[in-house]
Amino acid sequence: MKKFTLALTALTALGGIALAAGSATAAPMSVNGMQSESGVTQVRMDRGERMMMKKRMMRKNMMKRRMMKKRMMNRGM
């Protein structure tokens, strides 16, 4: 059992090192793994876009809440 936990710990540590060694940017990667200089620029989200996202999330949560409420009412106890 000790050997198994030791092996599992070693694999987890090696996996973490492998992930940490990779690039930590959100830039698109090309086929060979090198970052390509593309014409993608990041811009700030303005107030209208932020409000649209907020409304979409609120609508989504409301629909989820409604669905759960219906499910609770129709469980047939």
mmCIF file of the N, C-alpha and C atoms, coordinates in Angstrom:
data_MODEL
# 
_entry.id   MODEL 
# 
loop_
_atom_site.group_PDB 
_atom_site.id 
_atom_site.type_symbol 
_atom_site.label_atom_id 
_atom_site.label_alt_id 
_atom_site.label_comp_id 
_atom_site.label_asym_id 
_atom_site.label_entity_id 
_atom_site.label_seq_id 
_atom_site.pdbx_PDB_ins_code 
_atom_site.Cartn_x 
_atom_site.Cartn_y 
_atom_site.Cartn_z 
_atom_site.occupancy 
_atom_site.B_iso_or_equiv 
_atom_site.pdbx_formal_charge 
_atom_site.auth_seq_id 
_atom_site.auth_comp_id 
_atom_site.auth_asym_id 
_atom_site.auth_atom_id 
_atom_site.pdbx_PDB_model_num 
ATOM 1   N N  . MET A 1 1  ? 0.829   -1.194 0.000   1.00 0.00 ? 1  MET A N  1 
ATOM 2   C CA . MET A 1 1  ? 0.000   0.000  0.000   1.00 0.00 ? 1  MET A CA 1 
ATOM 3   C C  . MET A 1 1  ? 0.864   1.245  0.000   1.00 0.00 ? 1  MET A C  1 
ATOM 4   N N  . LYS A 1 2  ? 1.977   1.207  0.760   1.00 0.00 ? 2  LYS A N  1 
ATOM 5   C CA . LYS A 1 2  ? 2.854   2.373  0.804   1.00 0.00 ? 2  LYS A CA 1 
ATOM 6   C C  . LYS A 1 2  ? 3.498   2.628  -0.555  1.00 0.00 ? 2  LYS A C  1 
ATOM 7   N N  . LYS A 1 3  ? 3.853   1.541  -1.242  1.00 0.00 ? 3  LYS A N  1 
ATOM 8   C CA . LYS A 1 3  ? 4.457   1.699  -2.562  1.00 0.00 ? 3  LYS A CA 1 
ATOM 9   C C  . LYS A 1 3  ? 3.467   2.335  -3.539  1.00 0.00 ? 3  LYS A C  1 
ATOM 10  N N  . PHE A 1 4  ? 2.217   1.924  -3.429  1.00 0.00 ? 4  PHE A N  1 
ATOM 11  C CA . PHE A 1 4  ? 1.190   2.466  -4.313  1.00 0.00 ? 4  PHE A CA 1 
ATOM 12  C C  . PHE A 1 4  ? 0.989   3.959  -4.071  1.00 0.00 ? 4  PHE A C  1 
ATOM 13  N N  . THR A 1 5  ? 0.893   4.352  -2.809  1.00 0.00 ? 5  THR A N  1 
ATOM 14  C CA . THR A 1 5  ? 0.690   5.779  -2.512  1.00 0.00 ? 5  THR A CA 1 
ATOM 15  C C  . THR A 1 5  ? 1.913   6.596  -2.903  1.00 0.00 ? 5  THR A C  1 
ATOM 16  N N  . LEU A 1 6  ? 3.098   6.030  -2.724  1.00 0.00 ? 6  LEU A N  1 
ATOM 17  C CA . LEU A 1 6  ? 4.321   6.717  -3.130  1.00 0.00 ? 6  LEU A CA 1 
ATOM 18  C C  . LEU A 1 6  ? 4.350   6.908  -4.647  1.00 0.00 ? 6  LEU A C  1 
ATOM 19  N N  . ALA A 1 7  ? 3.980   5.858  -5.378  1.00 0.00 ? 7  ALA A N  1 
ATOM 20  C CA . ALA A 1 7  ? 3.961   5.944  -6.844  1.00 0.00 ? 7  ALA A CA 1 
ATOM 21  C C  . ALA A 1 7  ? 2.920   6.960  -7.306  1.00 0.00 ? 7  ALA A C  1 
ATOM 22  N N  . LEU A 1 8  ? 1.763   6.965  -6.659  1.00 0.00 ? 8  LEU A N  1 
ATOM 23  C CA . LEU A 1 8  ? 0.717   7.907  -7.014  1.00 0.00 ? 8  LEU A CA 1 
ATOM 24  C C  . LEU A 1 8  ? 1.153   9.342  -6.746  1.00 0.00 ? 8  LEU A C  1 
ATOM 25  N N  . THR A 1 9  ? 1.813   9.563  -5.633  1.00 0.00 ? 9  THR A N  1 
ATOM 26  C CA . THR A 1 9  ? 2.315   10.893 -5.293  1.00 0.00 ? 9  THR A CA 1 
ATOM 27  C C  . THR A 1 9  ? 3.377   11.345 -6.292  1.00 0.00 ? 9  THR A C  1 
ATOM 28  N N  . ALA A 1 10 ? 4.258   10.429 -6.670  1.00 0.00 ? 10 ALA A N  1 
ATOM 29  C CA . ALA A 1 10 ? 5.309   10.768 -7.632  1.00 0.00 ? 10 ALA A CA 1 
ATOM 30  C C  . ALA A 1 10 ? 4.705   11.124 -8.994  1.00 0.00 ? 10 ALA A C  1 
ATOM 31  N N  . LEU A 1 11 ? 3.714   10.356 -9.425  1.00 0.00 ? 11 LEU A N  1 
ATOM 32  C CA . LEU A 1 11 ? 3.071   10.645 -10.712 1.00 0.00 ? 11 LEU A CA 1 
ATOM 33  C C  . LEU A 1 11 ? 2.356   11.990 -10.679 1.00 0.00 ? 11 LEU A C  1 
ATOM 34  N N  . THR A 1 12 ? 1.713   12.288 -9.567  1.00 0.00 ? 12 THR A N  1 
ATOM 35  C CA . THR A 1 12 ? 1.016   13.573 -9.446  1.00 0.00 ? 12 THR A CA 1 
ATOM 36  C C  . THR A 1 12 ? 2.005   14.726 -9.496  1.00 0.00 ? 12 THR A C  1 
ATOM 37  N N  . ALA A 1 13 ? 3.138   14.573 -8.792  1.00 0.00 ? 13 ALA A N  1 
ATOM 38  C CA . ALA A 1 13 ? 4.150   15.629 -8.784  1.00 0.00 ? 13 ALA A CA 1 
ATOM 39  C C  . ALA A 1 13 ? 4.738   15.825 -10.179 1.00 0.00 ? 13 ALA A C  1 
ATOM 40  N N  . LEU A 1 14 ? 5.014   14.721 -10.879 1.00 0.00 ? 14 LEU A N  1 
ATOM 41  C CA . LEU A 1 14 ? 5.573   14.827 -12.228 1.00 0.00 ? 14 LEU A CA 1 
ATOM 42  C C  . LEU A 1 14 ? 4.572   15.464 -13.187 1.00 0.00 ? 14 LEU A C  1 
ATOM 43  N N  . GLY A 1 15 ? 3.308   15.126 -13.035 1.00 0.00 ? 15 GLY A N  1 
ATOM 44  C CA . GLY A 1 15 ? 2.280   15.723 -13.881 1.00 0.00 ? 15 GLY A CA 1 
ATOM 45  C C  . GLY A 1 15 ? 2.166   17.218 -13.631 1.00 0.00 ? 15 GLY A C  1 
ATOM 46  N N  . GLY A 1 16 ? 2.258   17.626 -12.370 1.00 0.00 ? 16 GLY A N  1 
ATOM 47  C CA . GLY A 1 16 ? 2.214   19.046 -12.036 1.00 0.00 ? 16 GLY A CA 1 
ATOM 48  C C  . GLY A 1 16 ? 3.386   19.796 -12.609 1.00 0.00 ? 16 GLY A C  1 
ATOM 49  N N  . ILE A 1 17 ? 4.559   19.189 -12.562 1.00 0.00 ? 17 ILE A N  1 
ATOM 50  C CA . ILE A 1 17 ? 5.758   19.823 -13.128 1.00 0.00 ? 17 ILE A CA 1 
ATOM 51  C C  . ILE A 1 17 ? 5.610   19.965 -14.642 1.00 0.00 ? 17 ILE A C  1 
ATOM 52  N N  . ALA A 1 18 ? 5.075   18.917 -15.271 1.00 0.00 ? 18 ALA A N  1 
ATOM 53  C CA . ALA A 1 18 ? 4.895   18.963 -16.729 1.00 0.00 ? 18 ALA A CA 1 
ATOM 54  C C  . ALA A 1 18 ? 3.915   20.063 -17.125 1.00 0.00 ? 18 ALA A C  1 
ATOM 55  N N  . LEU A 1 19 ? 2.856   20.229 -16.345 1.00 0.00 ? 19 LEU A N  1 
ATOM 56  C CA . LEU A 1 19 ? 1.887   21.280 -16.660 1.00 0.00 ? 19 LEU A CA 1 
ATOM 57  C C  . LEU A 1 19 ? 2.470   22.659 -16.391 1.00 0.00 ? 19 LEU A C  1 
ATOM 58  N N  . ALA A 1 20 ? 3.262   22.778 -15.336 1.00 0.00 ? 20 ALA A N  1 
ATOM 59  C CA . ALA A 1 20 ? 3.840   24.077 -14.990 1.00 0.00 ? 20 ALA A CA 1 
ATOM 60  C C  . ALA A 1 20 ? 4.911   24.486 -16.000 1.00 0.00 ? 20 ALA A C  1 
ATOM 61  N N  . ALA A 1 21 ? 5.552   23.516 -16.625 1.00 0.00 ? 21 ALA A N  1 
ATOM 62  C CA . ALA A 1 21 ? 6.608   23.832 -17.580 1.00 0.00 ? 21 ALA A CA 1 
ATOM 63  C C  . ALA A 1 21 ? 6.053   24.399 -18.876 1.00 0.00 ? 21 ALA A C  1 
ATOM 64  N N  . GLY A 1 22 ? 4.785   24.141 -19.157 1.00 0.00 ? 22 GLY A N  1 
ATOM 65  C CA . GLY A 1 22 ? 4.168   24.641 -20.386 1.00 0.00 ? 22 GLY A CA 1 
ATOM 66  C C  . GLY A 1 22 ? 3.947   26.134 -20.320 1.00 0.00 ? 22 GLY A C  1 
ATOM 67  N N  . SER A 1 23 ? 3.607   26.694 -21.450 1.00 0.00 ? 23 SER A N  1 
ATOM 68  C CA . SER A 1 23 ? 3.364   28.130 -21.529 1.00 0.00 ? 23 SER A CA 1 
ATOM 69  C C  . SER A 1 23 ? 2.063   28.481 -20.826 1.00 0.00 ? 23 SER A C  1 
ATOM 70  N N  . ALA A 1 24 ? 2.038   29.611 -20.166 1.00 0.00 ? 24 ALA A N  1 
ATOM 71  C CA . ALA A 1 24 ? 0.864   29.998 -19.381 1.00 0.00 ? 24 ALA A CA 1 
ATOM 72  C C  . ALA A 1 24 ? 0.151   31.188 -20.006 1.00 0.00 ? 24 ALA A C  1 
ATOM 73  N N  . THR A 1 25 ? 0.125   31.289 -21.325 1.00 0.00 ? 25 THR A N  1 
ATOM 74  C CA . THR A 1 25 ? -0.558  32.398 -21.967 1.00 0.00 ? 25 THR A CA 1 
ATOM 75  C C  . THR A 1 25 ? -1.789  31.881 -22.692 1.00 0.00 ? 25 THR A C  1 
ATOM 76  N N  . ALA A 1 26 ? -2.654  32.781 -23.044 1.00 0.00 ? 26 ALA A N  1 
ATOM 77  C CA . ALA A 1 26 ? -3.865  32.409 -23.774 1.00 0.00 ? 26 ALA A CA 1 
ATOM 78  C C  . ALA A 1 26 ? -3.711  32.659 -25.267 1.00 0.00 ? 26 ALA A C  1 
ATOM 79  N N  . ALA A 1 27 ? -2.482  32.901 -25.707 1.00 0.00 ? 27 ALA A N  1 
ATOM 80  C CA . ALA A 1 27 ? -2.240  33.156 -27.126 1.00 0.00 ? 27 ALA A CA 1 
ATOM 81  C C  . ALA A 1 27 ? -2.431  31.864 -27.914 1.00 0.00 ? 27 ALA A C  1 
ATOM 82  N N  . PRO A 1 28 ? -2.943  31.956 -29.130 1.00 0.00 ? 28 PRO A N  1 
ATOM 83  C CA . PRO A 1 28 ? -3.146  30.747 -29.921 1.00 0.00 ? 28 PRO A CA 1 
ATOM 84  C C  . PRO A 1 28 ? -1.823  30.069 -30.272 1.00 0.00 ? 28 PRO A C  1 
ATOM 85  N N  . MET A 1 29 ? -1.850  28.753 -30.258 1.00 0.00 ? 29 MET A N  1 
ATOM 86  C CA . MET A 1 29 ? -0.645  27.983 -30.550 1.00 0.00 ? 29 MET A CA 1 
ATOM 87  C C  . MET A 1 29 ? -0.736  27.444 -31.976 1.00 0.00 ? 29 MET A C  1 
ATOM 88  N N  . SER A 1 30 ? 0.388   27.367 -32.629 1.00 0.00 ? 30 SER A N  1 
ATOM 89  C CA . SER A 1 30 ? 0.402   26.799 -33.965 1.00 0.00 ? 30 SER A CA 1 
ATOM 90  C C  . SER A 1 30 ? 0.584   25.287 -33.858 1.00 0.00 ? 30 SER A C  1 
ATOM 91  N N  . VAL A 1 31 ? 0.706   24.619 -35.006 1.00 0.00 ? 31 VAL A N  1 
ATOM 92  C CA . VAL A 1 31 ? 0.758   23.161 -35.032 1.00 0.00 ? 31 VAL A CA 1 
ATOM 93  C C  . VAL A 1 31 ? 1.994   22.632 -34.325 1.00 0.00 ? 31 VAL A C  1 
ATOM 94  N N  . ASN A 1 32 ? 3.142   23.270 -34.522 1.00 0.00 ? 32 ASN A N  1 
ATOM 95  C CA . ASN A 1 32 ? 4.378   22.740 -33.942 1.00 0.00 ? 32 ASN A CA 1 
ATOM 96  C C  . ASN A 1 32 ? 4.601   23.181 -32.499 1.00 0.00 ? 32 ASN A C  1 
ATOM 97  N N  . GLY A 1 33 ? 3.634   23.835 -31.878 1.00 0.00 ? 33 GLY A N  1 
ATOM 98  C CA . GLY A 1 33 ? 3.735   24.192 -30.472 1.00 0.00 ? 33 GLY A CA 1 
ATOM 99  C C  . GLY A 1 33 ? 4.305   25.572 -30.216 1.00 0.00 ? 33 GLY A C  1 
ATOM 100 N N  . MET A 1 34 ? 4.789   26.246 -31.239 1.00 0.00 ? 34 MET A N  1 
ATOM 101 C CA . MET A 1 34 ? 5.330   27.594 -31.054 1.00 0.00 ? 34 MET A CA 1 
ATOM 102 C C  . MET A 1 34 ? 4.195   28.601 -31.156 1.00 0.00 ? 34 MET A C  1 
ATOM 103 N N  . GLN A 1 35 ? 4.294   29.674 -30.393 1.00 0.00 ? 35 GLN A N  1 
ATOM 104 C CA . GLN A 1 35 ? 3.243   30.686 -30.445 1.00 0.00 ? 35 GLN A CA 1 
ATOM 105 C C  . GLN A 1 35 ? 3.393   31.504 -31.722 1.00 0.00 ? 35 GLN A C  1 
ATOM 106 N N  . SER A 1 36 ? 2.276   31.692 -32.367 1.00 0.00 ? 36 SER A N  1 
ATOM 107 C CA . SER A 1 36 ? 2.320   32.448 -33.615 1.00 0.00 ? 36 SER A CA 1 
ATOM 108 C C  . SER A 1 36 ? 1.878   33.880 -33.358 1.00 0.00 ? 36 SER A C  1 
ATOM 109 N N  . GLU A 1 37 ? 2.478   34.799 -34.075 1.00 0.00 ? 37 GLU A N  1 
ATOM 110 C CA . GLU A 1 37 ? 2.083   36.207 -33.982 1.00 0.00 ? 37 GLU A CA 1 
ATOM 111 C C  . GLU A 1 37 ? 0.896   36.419 -34.911 1.00 0.00 ? 37 GLU A C  1 
ATOM 112 N N  . SER A 1 38 ? -0.281  36.410 -34.347 1.00 0.00 ? 38 SER A N  1 
ATOM 113 C CA . SER A 1 38 ? -1.470  36.615 -35.166 1.00 0.00 ? 38 SER A CA 1 
ATOM 114 C C  . SER A 1 38 ? -2.010  38.011 -34.898 1.00 0.00 ? 38 SER A C  1 
ATOM 115 N N  . GLY A 1 39 ? -2.988  38.390 -35.675 1.00 0.00 ? 39 GLY A N  1 
ATOM 116 C CA . GLY A 1 39 ? -3.555  39.723 -35.543 1.00 0.00 ? 39 GLY A CA 1 
ATOM 117 C C  . GLY A 1 39 ? -4.629  39.822 -34.467 1.00 0.00 ? 39 GLY A C  1 
ATOM 118 N N  . VAL A 1 40 ? -4.594  38.949 -33.476 1.00 0.00 ? 40 VAL A N  1 
ATOM 119 C CA . VAL A 1 40 ? -5.608  38.954 -32.425 1.00 0.00 ? 40 VAL A CA 1 
ATOM 120 C C  . VAL A 1 40 ? -5.184  39.921 -31.326 1.00 0.00 ? 40 VAL A C  1 
ATOM 121 N N  . THR A 1 41 ? -6.026  40.914 -31.078 1.00 0.00 ? 41 THR A N  1 
ATOM 122 C CA . THR A 1 41 ? -5.735  41.844 -29.982 1.00 0.00 ? 41 THR A CA 1 
ATOM 123 C C  . THR A 1 41 ? -6.848  41.725 -28.956 1.00 0.00 ? 41 THR A C  1 
ATOM 124 N N  . GLN A 1 42 ? -6.481  41.863 -27.698 1.00 0.00 ? 42 GLN A N  1 
ATOM 125 C CA . GLN A 1 42 ? -7.468  41.790 -26.638 1.00 0.00 ? 42 GLN A CA 1 
ATOM 126 C C  . GLN A 1 42 ? -7.919  43.201 -26.290 1.00 0.00 ? 42 GLN A C  1 
ATOM 127 N N  . VAL A 1 43 ? -9.218  43.372 -26.200 1.00 0.00 ? 43 VAL A N  1 
ATOM 128 C CA . VAL A 1 43 ? -9.765  44.688 -25.877 1.00 0.00 ? 43 VAL A CA 1 
ATOM 129 C C  . VAL A 1 43 ? -10.626 44.571 -24.632 1.00 0.00 ? 43 VAL A C  1 
ATOM 130 N N  . ARG A 1 44 ? -10.861 45.705 -24.014 1.00 0.00 ? 44 ARG A N  1 
ATOM 131 C CA . ARG A 1 44 ? -11.662 45.735 -22.811 1.00 0.00 ? 44 ARG A CA 1 
ATOM 132 C C  . ARG A 1 44 ? -13.141 45.610 -23.153 1.00 0.00 ? 44 ARG A C  1 
ATOM 133 N N  . MET A 1 45 ? -13.892 44.957 -22.269 1.00 0.00 ? 45 MET A N  1 
ATOM 134 C CA . MET A 1 45 ? -15.320 44.813 -22.477 1.00 0.00 ? 45 MET A CA 1 
ATOM 135 C C  . MET A 1 45 ? -16.013 46.108 -22.041 1.00 0.00 ? 45 MET A C  1 
ATOM 136 N N  . ASP A 1 46 ? -16.873 46.634 -22.886 1.00 0.00 ? 46 ASP A N  1 
ATOM 137 C CA . ASP A 1 46 ? -17.541 47.877 -22.504 1.00 0.00 ? 46 ASP A CA 1 
ATOM 138 C C  . ASP A 1 46 ? -18.797 47.576 -21.687 1.00 0.00 ? 46 ASP A C  1 
ATOM 139 N N  . ARG A 1 47 ? -19.457 48.630 -21.237 1.00 0.00 ? 47 ARG A N  1 
ATOM 140 C CA . ARG A 1 47 ? -20.585 48.486 -20.316 1.00 0.00 ? 47 ARG A CA 1 
ATOM 141 C C  . ARG A 1 47 ? -21.748 47.726 -20.938 1.00 0.00 ? 47 ARG A C  1 
ATOM 142 N N  . GLY A 1 48 ? -22.024 47.997 -22.214 1.00 0.00 ? 48 GLY A N  1 
ATOM 143 C CA . GLY A 1 48 ? -23.134 47.312 -22.880 1.00 0.00 ? 48 GLY A CA 1 
ATOM 144 C C  . GLY A 1 48 ? -22.913 45.809 -22.979 1.00 0.00 ? 48 GLY A C  1 
ATOM 145 N N  . GLU A 1 49 ? -21.701 45.405 -23.340 1.00 0.00 ? 49 GLU A N  1 
ATOM 146 C CA . GLU A 1 49 ? -21.390 43.980 -23.439 1.00 0.00 ? 49 GLU A CA 1 
ATOM 147 C C  . GLU A 1 49 ? -21.478 43.308 -22.074 1.00 0.00 ? 49 GLU A C  1 
ATOM 148 N N  . ARG A 1 50 ? -20.988 44.010 -21.064 1.00 0.00 ? 50 ARG A N  1 
ATOM 149 C CA . ARG A 1 50 ? -21.032 43.467 -19.713 1.00 0.00 ? 50 ARG A CA 1 
ATOM 150 C C  . ARG A 1 50 ? -22.484 43.270 -19.258 1.00 0.00 ? 50 ARG A C  1 
ATOM 151 N N  . MET A 1 51 ? -23.339 44.243 -19.581 1.00 0.00 ? 51 MET A N  1 
ATOM 152 C CA . MET A 1 51 ? -24.745 44.128 -19.202 1.00 0.00 ? 51 MET A CA 1 
ATOM 153 C C  . MET A 1 51 ? -25.426 42.982 -19.957 1.00 0.00 ? 51 MET A C  1 
ATOM 154 N N  . MET A 1 52 ? -25.068 42.818 -21.241 1.00 0.00 ? 52 MET A N  1 
ATOM 155 C CA . MET A 1 52 ? -25.647 41.707 -22.001 1.00 0.00 ? 52 MET A CA 1 
ATOM 156 C C  . MET A 1 52 ? -25.250 40.369 -21.391 1.00 0.00 ? 52 MET A C  1 
ATOM 157 N N  . MET A 1 53 ? -23.985 40.241 -20.995 1.00 0.00 ? 53 MET A N  1 
ATOM 158 C CA . MET A 1 53 ? -23.536 39.004 -20.358 1.00 0.00 ? 53 MET A CA 1 
ATOM 159 C C  . MET A 1 53 ? -24.257 38.767 -19.048 1.00 0.00 ? 53 MET A C  1 
ATOM 160 N N  . LYS A 1 54 ? -24.404 39.842 -18.272 1.00 0.00 ? 54 LYS A N  1 
ATOM 161 C CA . LYS A 1 54 ? -25.076 39.735 -16.973 1.00 0.00 ? 54 LYS A CA 1 
ATOM 162 C C  . LYS A 1 54 ? -26.526 39.298 -17.154 1.00 0.00 ? 54 LYS A C  1 
ATOM 163 N N  . LYS A 1 55 ? -27.226 39.908 -18.125 1.00 0.00 ? 55 LYS A N  1 
ATOM 164 C CA . LYS A 1 55 ? -28.617 39.548 -18.372 1.00 0.00 ? 55 LYS A CA 1 
ATOM 165 C C  . LYS A 1 55 ? -28.737 38.101 -18.839 1.00 0.00 ? 55 LYS A C  1 
ATOM 166 N N  . ARG A 1 56 ? -27.807 37.679 -19.690 1.00 0.00 ? 56 ARG A N  1 
ATOM 167 C CA . ARG A 1 56 ? -27.838 36.299 -20.179 1.00 0.00 ? 56 ARG A CA 1 
ATOM 168 C C  . ARG A 1 56 ? -27.654 35.320 -19.023 1.00 0.00 ? 56 ARG A C  1 
ATOM 169 N N  . MET A 1 57 ? -26.716 35.638 -18.133 1.00 0.00 ? 57 MET A N  1 
ATOM 170 C CA . MET A 1 57 ? -26.474 34.760 -16.984 1.00 0.00 ? 57 MET A CA 1 
ATOM 171 C C  . MET A 1 57 ? -27.684 34.744 -16.051 1.00 0.00 ? 57 MET A C  1 
ATOM 172 N N  . MET A 1 58 ? -28.293 35.915 -15.843 1.00 0.00 ? 58 MET A N  1 
ATOM 173 C CA . MET A 1 58 ? -29.481 35.966 -14.981 1.00 0.00 ? 58 MET A CA 1 
ATOM 174 C C  . MET A 1 58 ? -30.617 35.145 -15.576 1.00 0.00 ? 58 MET A C  1 
ATOM 175 N N  . ARG A 1 59 ? -30.809 35.247 -16.892 1.00 0.00 ? 59 ARG A N  1 
ATOM 176 C CA . ARG A 1 59 ? -31.862 34.483 -17.562 1.00 0.00 ? 59 ARG A CA 1 
ATOM 177 C C  . ARG A 1 59 ? -31.590 32.987 -17.458 1.00 0.00 ? 59 ARG A C  1 
ATOM 178 N N  . LYS A 1 60 ? -30.333 32.621 -17.626 1.00 0.00 ? 60 LYS A N  1 
ATOM 179 C CA . LYS A 1 60 ? -29.941 31.217 -17.539 1.00 0.00 ? 60 LYS A CA 1 
ATOM 180 C C  . LYS A 1 60 ? -30.212 30.660 -16.143 1.00 0.00 ? 60 LYS A C  1 
ATOM 181 N N  . ASN A 1 61 ? -29.823 31.433 -15.112 1.00 0.00 ? 61 ASN A N  1 
ATOM 182 C CA . ASN A 1 61 ? -30.056 30.991 -13.739 1.00 0.00 ? 61 ASN A CA 1 
ATOM 183 C C  . ASN A 1 61 ? -31.541 30.909 -13.424 1.00 0.00 ? 61 ASN A C  1 
ATOM 184 N N  . MET A 1 62 ? -32.323 31.850 -13.969 1.00 0.00 ? 62 MET A N  1 
ATOM 185 C CA . MET A 1 62 ? -33.761 31.843 -13.730 1.00 0.00 ? 62 MET A CA 1 
ATOM 186 C C  . MET A 1 62 ? -34.391 30.595 -14.355 1.00 0.00 ? 62 MET A C  1 
ATOM 187 N N  . MET A 1 63 ? -33.975 30.260 -15.557 1.00 0.00 ? 63 MET A N  1 
ATOM 188 C CA . MET A 1 63 ? -34.509 29.070 -16.220 1.00 0.00 ? 63 MET A CA 1 
ATOM 189 C C  . MET A 1 63 ? -34.132 27.805 -15.454 1.00 0.00 ? 63 MET A C  1 
ATOM 190 N N  . LYS A 1 64 ? -32.901 27.763 -14.957 1.00 0.00 ? 64 LYS A N  1 
ATOM 191 C CA . LYS A 1 64 ? -32.452 26.608 -14.183 1.00 0.00 ? 64 LYS A CA 1 
ATOM 192 C C  . LYS A 1 64 ? -33.272 26.478 -12.896 1.00 0.00 ? 64 LYS A C  1 
ATOM 193 N N  . ARG A 1 65 ? -33.501 27.622 -12.229 1.00 0.00 ? 65 ARG A N  1 
ATOM 194 C CA . ARG A 1 65 ? -34.290 27.629 -10.993 1.00 0.00 ? 65 ARG A CA 1 
ATOM 195 C C  . ARG A 1 65 ? -35.712 27.143 -11.259 1.00 0.00 ? 65 ARG A C  1 
ATOM 196 N N  . ARG A 1 66 ? -36.294 27.617 -12.378 1.00 0.00 ? 66 ARG A N  1 
ATOM 197 C CA . ARG A 1 66 ? -37.660 27.228 -12.741 1.00 0.00 ? 66 ARG A CA 1 
ATOM 198 C C  . ARG A 1 66 ? -37.722 25.726 -13.018 1.00 0.00 ? 66 ARG A C  1 
ATOM 199 N N  . MET A 1 67 ? -36.716 25.212 -13.718 1.00 0.00 ? 67 MET A N  1 
ATOM 200 C CA . MET A 1 67 ? -36.681 23.792 -14.037 1.00 0.00 ? 67 MET A CA 1 
ATOM 201 C C  . MET A 1 67 ? -36.590 22.957 -12.758 1.00 0.00 ? 67 MET A C  1 
ATOM 202 N N  . MET A 1 68 ? -35.741 23.389 -11.822 1.00 0.00 ? 68 MET A N  1 
ATOM 203 C CA . MET A 1 68 ? -35.598 22.651 -10.571 1.00 0.00 ? 68 MET A CA 1 
ATOM 204 C C  . MET A 1 68 ? -36.892 22.700 -9.759  1.00 0.00 ? 68 MET A C  1 
ATOM 205 N N  . LYS A 1 69 ? -37.560 23.844 -9.790  1.00 0.00 ? 69 LYS A N  1 
ATOM 206 C CA . LYS A 1 69 ? -38.824 23.982 -9.068  1.00 0.00 ? 69 LYS A CA 1 
ATOM 207 C C  . LYS A 1 69 ? -39.867 23.020 -9.631  1.00 0.00 ? 69 LYS A C  1 
ATOM 208 N N  . LYS A 1 70 ? -39.971 22.958 -10.970 1.00 0.00 ? 70 LYS A N  1 
ATOM 209 C CA . LYS A 1 70 ? -40.906 22.033 -11.610 1.00 0.00 ? 70 LYS A CA 1 
ATOM 210 C C  . LYS A 1 70 ? -40.566 20.595 -11.248 1.00 0.00 ? 70 LYS A C  1 
ATOM 211 N N  . ARG A 1 71 ? -39.279 20.278 -11.245 1.00 0.00 ? 71 ARG A N  1 
ATOM 212 C CA . ARG A 1 71 ? -38.852 18.922 -10.939 1.00 0.00 ? 71 ARG A CA 1 
ATOM 213 C C  . ARG A 1 71 ? -39.229 18.546 -9.512  1.00 0.00 ? 71 ARG A C  1 
ATOM 214 N N  . MET A 1 72 ? -39.075 19.501 -8.581  1.00 0.00 ? 72 MET A N  1 
ATOM 215 C CA . MET A 1 72 ? -39.415 19.234 -7.191  1.00 0.00 ? 72 MET A CA 1 
ATOM 216 C C  . MET A 1 72 ? -40.921 19.060 -7.015  1.00 0.00 ? 72 MET A C  1 
ATOM 217 N N  . MET A 1 73 ? -41.713 19.836 -7.764  1.00 0.00 ? 73 MET A N  1 
ATOM 218 C CA . MET A 1 73 ? -43.173 19.736 -7.645  1.00 0.00 ? 73 MET A CA 1 
ATOM 219 C C  . MET A 1 73 ? -43.704 18.429 -8.228  1.00 0.00 ? 73 MET A C  1 
ATOM 220 N N  . ASN A 1 74 ? -43.051 17.924 -9.270  1.00 0.00 ? 74 ASN A N  1 
ATOM 221 C CA . ASN A 1 74 ? -43.559 16.753 -9.974  1.00 0.00 ? 74 ASN A CA 1 
ATOM 222 C C  . ASN A 1 74 ? -42.859 15.452 -9.588  1.00 0.00 ? 74 ASN A C  1 
ATOM 223 N N  . ARG A 1 75 ? -42.241 15.402 -8.414  1.00 0.00 ? 75 ARG A N  1 
ATOM 224 C CA . ARG A 1 75 ? -41.559 14.159 -8.102  1.00 0.00 ? 75 ARG A CA 1 
ATOM 225 C C  . ARG A 1 75 ? -42.498 13.078 -7.613  1.00 0.00 ? 75 ARG A C  1 
ATOM 226 N N  . GLY A 1 76 ? -43.726 13.404 -7.263  1.00 0.00 ? 76 GLY A N  1 
ATOM 227 C CA . GLY A 1 76 ? -44.752 12.397 -6.969  1.00 0.00 ? 76 GLY A CA 1 
ATOM 228 C C  . GLY A 1 76 ? -44.556 11.644 -5.681  1.00 0.00 ? 76 GLY A C  1 
ATOM 229 N N  . MET A 1 77 ? -44.486 12.332 -4.583  1.00 0.00 ? 77 MET A N  1 
ATOM 230 C CA . MET A 1 77 ? -44.340 11.632 -3.303  1.00 0.00 ? 77 MET A CA 1 
ATOM 231 C C  . MET A 1 77 ? -45.678 11.255 -2.738  1.00 0.00 ? 77 MET A C  1 
# 
